[in-house]
Amino acid sequence: MPDLLLELFSEEIPARMQRRAAEDLKKLVTDALVERGFVYEGAKAFATPRRLALNVVGLPVKGQDVREERKGPRVGAPEAAIQGFLKSAGLASLDQARIEKDPKKGEFYVALIERPGRATQEVLAEIVPQIVRSFPWPKSMRWGAASREPGSLRWVRPLQSIVCTFGPETEEPEVVRFSIDGIESGDVTYGHRFMAPGPIRVRRFDDYAPALERAKVVLDADRRKDMILHDARDLAFAQGLELVEDEGLLEEVAGLVEWPVVLMGSFDEAFLDIPPEVIRATIRANQKCFVLRDPRTDKLANRFILVSNLAAKDGGRTIVGGNERVVRARLSDAKFFWETDRKVKLEDRLEKLKTIVFHEKLGTQYERVERIAALAKEIAPLVGANPAEAERAARLAKADLVTEMVGEFPELQGLMGRYYAAIQGEPVGVAAAIEEHYKPLGPSDRVPTDPVSVAVALADKIDTLVGFWAMDEKPTGSKDPYALRRAALGVIRLVLENDLRLRLYEDILPKGFGKLPPIAVGHVTVSGDALRDPSRLERVIGFSGADPALQDLLSFFADRLKVYLRDQGARHDLIDAVFSLEGQDDLLMIVRRVEALGRFLDTEDGANLLAGFRRAANILRIEEKKDGRAYDAAPNRHLIHDRGQPEEKVLLEVLEAASRHASEHVMREDFEGAMRALAELRPAVDAFFDKVTVNAEDPELRENRLRLLNAIREATRTVADFSRIEG
C-alpha cells in the first residue's frame, strides 16, 4: 500500500511546542483523510528543532466510489424545492431523477448519485495547504514581503520548504504538488544546520529517516532523549558520579538539538557552599544543563552535563569552556544573592509585602499574611499543632518573596524561606512549614505531615478559596486562572492523607470568610468589624445555611472530592449518595463512609438491601406523583396494630429496631455495622410486599402503608441516599 511523507521545514520550532505540534499535525491530516473516506493502516509524527514530519502508511491510491440514493421532494412540490433538490444532487433536470411511490406520502423524486473516488494525491493537495494555513500554533508570525498582504501565511517561525511525496513501496513515489504563499512542495529537505546543511532529495519515509541520520539529524525525539540520557549517565559514571535526572529538562534539551553530543563541564568547588537547589536552578534555568551528584556523600559535585548540537572538531573543549564561563558568572550572582539575603531577617522583610498587591479586593500580600497567620493559629489545635508556631510560620511564610534569590528564581519560593529561617534560628517545625505551606502543588506532589506545616498549608489554601469565592470569581469550564481547583484538592489531600477530623462547614470555612477584608461576601457588603467577628458575620450573611458563597464553596469541595475519589477507583454514584446527606462536611468521614458503602454493596446483604429499597422507593415515587403529595409523615402505629396485617406489624417493629441500631452504629462511626443493621430489614420487606397490598381500597390503610414505605426510604438515609446509587 502507498504511504505519505510530509515534512514542514522551518527556521525554528521552540522545544516546548514540538511534541504537541507533531501530534496536532498527525491528527489534523489523518482526521481530514478519514473524513473524506480514506482509511489508513498507521501514522506517526516527528519533530526536531527545525522540522515537523509525518508518515502515513497504508493509504489507497484513490478514494472509494460513492453510490447513494437521495430522496427529494414530492411530485408537484414548489419550484424552489425542486431546484434545490436538483442542485444538491448534481442533476441537470428532473429527467435524471426517478419517481417512487410511498403509500402514505404519495409520489416523490429520487436521485441516484454516483461519484468516482478521488485520487489520493488530489485530496492531499487540497487538505495539506488548508491544515498548514490554519495550524494551531500557540504563537505564530508572518514574515517577508508577503506578510503585508491580508491572509498571508502564519507559522511558528518562517516556513522554508515543504516535502510531500506519495506512492507505493514498489514504485517511485510522486511529489504531491501544491503551493503555500509561494513555497512549492517538493522532495528536497536539508540536514543539520552546521554539519550537513546541503539539500537532500528524499523519496519516501524509509529513505528519509536514514538520509537525515547521515546528515546528522536524529528525527525521533524519544531517541534523542535516550541518547542524551544514556550518554550522560555513562559520562557521569566514568567520573565516579551520578546524574541528577530531570525529565522536564531532558524533554526540553531533546527539543533543542538535532544531533545530541553530551559533554561535561565543571565549576569552582567554592560554589558548593550555596544550597544545592540554587545551584541546580541556576544551571538548569540559564544553561539547560544537568547537575551531578557524588554517590559517596550524596551531595552535588562541581560538575555539570551539557548537550551540544554538534560534534566539534576540538572534541567540544571550546563549547565546554563557553558554558563554564556562563555557569561561573551565574553562580557568582547566586552566591551574592545567598550572602546578601542572609543579612536580613525574614520578619524585617514583611514591610515590603505591603507594596505587593495580591488582589485589588483582597489587599496586599502583607494583609493576606495577616489573615493566614490568624487562620493558621485557629486551625492549629484542630490538627495537633502548636498555635504559636503555626502563627509564626504563617507570618514568615511569604517573606522570601522579596529576597534577591526568589526574585531571580521564583520556583525556589518557600525553599529559600526555609533556609533563611533555619539560619536565623527558627524552630525546625516553623522552618519546614515555610517551605511546605505551598504543598501539595499537584496530584503527585508530596503532602506535608508535620502538624505546623499542615496548619499553615490549610490556612494558605483556605484563604485563597474563600477570598475568590466571596468575590464570585470561581473557575469556569477549563479556565482556572487562580488555581482554585488545585487549592481545593490540596485541602482534600492534606485532610485525608493526614487522617484529620475537620468540619469544613462548621470549623474551617467560616473562619476563613470571617477574616476577609470588607468586600462583597455572599452578595452582601459587610463592614470590617462584622467580618472579623464570626458571630456577627453569621447574623449578617447567614453562615447557618443562607449564605450562597459558603454553600457553593462546599459544593465545589464535593466536586473536587469526587474527582479525587474517582482517581482512587471509587464509584461516583456512591460519593453522591453520601455527599447528598445534610451535614456531610467531614471529608475523612465521607471517604470512610463511601469505602464502607462500596464494600457493603458488593455483598449479598448489600445487594438485597438495595433491591428492597428500590422496590419501596419506586412504588412511593409513582403514588406520590399520582397523588401530588408526599407521604413523609411517620406511619400510624396504632392503625397498624389495630387493622394491619401481620407482615406490616413485623415490618414496623423490625424497621424501628434496625433504624435505631443503624443510628447507634453511625454515632460510633461504624458505617458497615450500620448497613448490616439495615440489611436485617430485607426478610420483613419481602414478606410485606408478598402479602400486603399497598394500594388498599381503604384510603386510610393505603396512606399508612405508603408512609411505611417512606420510613424504609428514610431509614437508609442514616447511611446514604440510596436513590443516588446506580446499577
Residue, then its C-alpha position, 0 to 999 in steps of 0.5 A: m500500500p502507498d504511504l505519505l511523507l510530509e515534512l514542514f521545514s522551518e527556521e525554528i520550532p521552540a522545544r516546548m511546542q514540538r511534541r504537541a505540534a507533531e501530534d496536532l499535525k498527525k491528527l489534523v491530516t489523518d482526521a481530514l483523510v478519514e473524513r473524506g473516506f480514506v482509511y489508513e493502516g498507521a501514522k506517526a509524527f516527528a519533530t526536531p528543532r527545525r522540522l515537523a514530519l509525518n508518515v502515513v502508511g497504508l493509504p489507497v491510491k484513490g478514494q472509494d466510489v460513492r453510490e447513494e440514493r437521495k430522496g427529494p421532494r414530492v411530485g408537484a412540490p414548489e419550484a424552489a424545492i425542486q431546484g434545490f433538490l436538483k442542485s444538491a444532487g448534481l442533476a441537470s433536470l428532473d429527467q435524471a431523477r426517478i419517481e417512487k411511490d410511498p403509500k402514505k406520502g404519495e409520489f416523490y423524486v429520487a436521485l441516484i448519485e454516483r461519484p468516482g473516488r478521488a485520487t489520493q494525491e488530489v485530496l492531499a493537495e487540497i487538505v495539506p495547504q488548508i491544515v498548514r494555513s490554519f495550524p494551531w500554533p500557540k504563537s505564530m508570525r508572518w514574515g517577508a514581503a508577503s506578510r503585508e498582504p491580508g491572509s498571508l501565511r502564519w507559522v511558528r517561525p518562517l516556513q522554508s520548504i515543504v516535502c510531500t511525496f506519495g506512492p507505493e513501496t514498489e514504485e517511485p513515489e510522486v511529489v504531491r504538488f501544491s503551493i503555500d504563499g509561494i513555497e512549492s512542495g517538493d522532495v528536497t529537505y536539508g540536514h543539520r544546520f552546521m554539519a550537513p546543511g546541503p539539500i537532500r532529495v528524499r523519496r519516501f519515509d524509509d529513505y528519509a529517516p536514514a538520509l537525515e541520520r547521515a546528515k546528522v539529524v536524529l528525527d525521533a525525539d524519544r531517541r534523542k532523549d535516550m541518547i542524551l540520557h544514556d550518554a550522560r549517565d555513562l559520562a557521569f559514571a566514568q567520573g565516579l558520579e551520578l546524574v541528577e535526572d530531570e525529565g522536564l529538562l531532558e524533554e526540553v534539551a531533546g527539543l533543542v538539538e538535532w544531533p545530541v553530543v553530551l559533554m561535561g563541564s565543571f565549576d569552582e568547588a567554592f560554589l558548593d557552599i550555596p544550597p544545592e537547589v540554587i545551584r541546580a536552578t541556576i544551571r538548569a534555568n540559564q544553561k539547560c544543563f544537568v547537575l551531578r551528584d557524588p554517590r559517596t556523600d550524596k551531595l552535588a559535585n562541581r560538575f555539570i552535563l551539557v548537550s551540544n548540537l554538534a560534534a566539534k572538531d576540538g572534541g567540544r573543549t571550546i563549547v565546554g569552556g563557553n558554558e563554564r564561563v556562563v555557569r561561573a558568572r551565574l553562580s557568582d550572582a547566586k552566591f551574592f544573592w545567598e550572602t546578601d539575603r542572609k543579612v536580613k531577617l525574614e520578619d524585617r522583610l514583611e514591610k515590603l509585602k505591603t507594596i505587593v498587591f495580591h488582589e485589588k479586593l483582597g489587599t496586599q500580600y502583607e494583609r493576606v499574611e495577616r489573615i493566614a497567620a490568624l487562620a493558621k493559629e485557629i486551625a492549629p489545635l484542630v490538627g495537633a499543632n502548636p498555635a504559636e508556631a503555626e502563627r509564626a510560620a504563617r507570618l514568615a511564610k511569604a517573606d522570601l518573596v522579596t529576597e534577591m534569590v526568589g526574585e531571580f528564581p521564583e520556583l525556589q519560593g518557600l525553599m529559600g524561606r526555609y533556609y533563611a529561617a533555619i539560619q536565623g534560628e527558627p524552630v525546625g517545625v516553623a522552618a519546614a512549614i515555610e517551605e511546605h505551606y505551598k504543598p501539595l502543588g499537584p496530584s503527585d506532589r508530596v503532602p506535608t505531615d508535620p502538624v505546623s506545616v499542615a496548619v499553615a498549608l490549610a490556612d494558605k489554601i483556605d484563604t485563597l478559596v474563600g477570598f475568590w469565592a466571596m468575590d464570585e470569581k470561581p473557575t469556569g469550564s477549563k479556565d482556572p486562572y487562580a488555581l482554585r481547583r488545585a487549592a481545593l484538592g490540596v485541602i482534600r489531600l492534606v485532610l485525608e492523607n493526614d487522617l484529620r477530623l475537620r468540619l469544613y462547614e462548621d470549623i474551617l470555612p467560616k473562619g476563613f470568610g470571617k477574616l476577609p477584608p470588607i468586600a462583597v461576601g455572599h452578595v452582601t457588603v459587610s463592614g470590617d468589624a462584622l467580618r472579623d467577628p464570626s458571630r456577627l458575620e453569621r447574623v449578617i450573611g447567614f453562615s447557618g445555611a443562607d449564605p450562597a458563597l459558603q454553600d457553593l464553596l462546599s459544593f465545589f469541595a464535593d466536586r473536587l472530592k469526587v474527582y479525587l475519589r474517582d482517581q482512587g477507583a471509587r464509584h461516583d454514584l456512591i460519593d453522591a449518595v453520601f455527599s447528598l446527606e445534610g451535614q456531610d462536611d467531614l471529608l475523612m468521614i465521607v471517604r470512610r463512609v463511601e469505602a464502607l458503602g462500596r464494600f457493603l454493596d458488593t455483598e449479598d446483604g448489600a445487594n438485597l438491601l438495595a433491591g428492597f429499597r428500590r422496590a419501596a422507593n419506586i412504588l412511593r415515587i409513582e403514588e406520590k406523583k399520582d397523588g401530588r403529595a408526599y407521604d413523609a409523615a411517620p406511619n400510624r402505629h396504632l392503625i397498624h396494630d389495630r387493622g394491619q396485617p401481620e407482615e406490616k406489624v413485623l415490618l414496623e417493629v423490625l424497621e424501628a429496631a434496625s433504624r435505631h441500631a443503624s443510628e447507634h452504629v453511625m454515632r460510633e462511626d461504624f458505617e458497615g455495622a450500620m448497613r448490616a443493621l439495615a440489611e436485617l430489614r430485607p426478610a420483613v420487606d419481602a414478606f410485606f410486599d408478598k402479602v400486603t397490598v399497598n394500594a388498599e381500597d381503604p384510603e386510610l390503610r393505603e396512606n399508612r402503608l405508603r408512609l411505611l414505605n417512606a420510613i424504609r426510604e428514610a431509614t437508609r438515609t442514616v447511611a446514604d441516599f440510596s436513590r443516588i446509587e446506580g446499577 
